Amino acid sequence: MALSAVLTIIVNRKFLPSEYRPAVWREAILALRVAFFGFFFTLFILTQAFGLKL
């Protein structure tokens, strides 16, 4: 999920004309989504791949 949000931000900024780009607050929500899902993905990798107990 975090990766899809990052790619959505990149595609929106790079390929969409300015009149079709989402508002700044929508991109901020996508950035929060990246942080939220990235946090849980990092916890998953730490517990599964490295065997850390949290």
C-alpha positions in Angstrom: 0.0 0.0 0.0 2.8 2.4 0.8 4.4 1.8 -2.6 1.2 2.4 -4.5 0.8 5.8 -2.7 4.4 6.8 -3.5 3.8 5.9 -7.2 0.5 7.8 -7.2 2.2 10.9 -6.0 5.0 10.6 -8.6 2.6 10.0 -11.5 0.3 12.8 -10.4 3.2 15.3 -10.2 5.1 14.2 -13.3 2.5 13.3 -15.9 -0.7 15.1 -15.1 -1.2 18.7 -16.4 -1.5 21.2 -13.6 -5.3 21.7 -14.1 -5.9 18.0 -13.4 -3.5 17.5 -10.5 -5.0 16.9 -7.1 -5.1 19.5 -4.4 -2.1 19.8 -2.0 -4.2 18.5 0.9 -4.9 15.3 -1.0 -1.2 14.8 -1.7 -0.6 15.4 2.0 -3.1 12.7 2.9 -1.3 10.3 0.5 2.0 11.2 2.2 0.5 10.3 5.6 -0.7 7.1 4.1 2.9 6.3 3.0 4.1 6.9 6.6 1.3 4.8 8.1 1.6 1.8 5.9 5.3 2.1 5.7 5.6 1.9 9.5 3.6 -1.3 9.6 5.5 -2.8 6.7 8.8 -2.0 8.5 7.5 -3.7 11.7 6.4 -6.7 9.6 9.9 -7.0 8.0 11.6 -6.6 11.4 9.6 -9.3 13.0 9.4 -11.8 10.2 12.8 -11.5 8.5 15.0 -10.7 11.4 13.0 -12.4 14.2 12.8 -9.3 16.4 10.2 -9.4 19.2 8.4 -6.1 19.6 
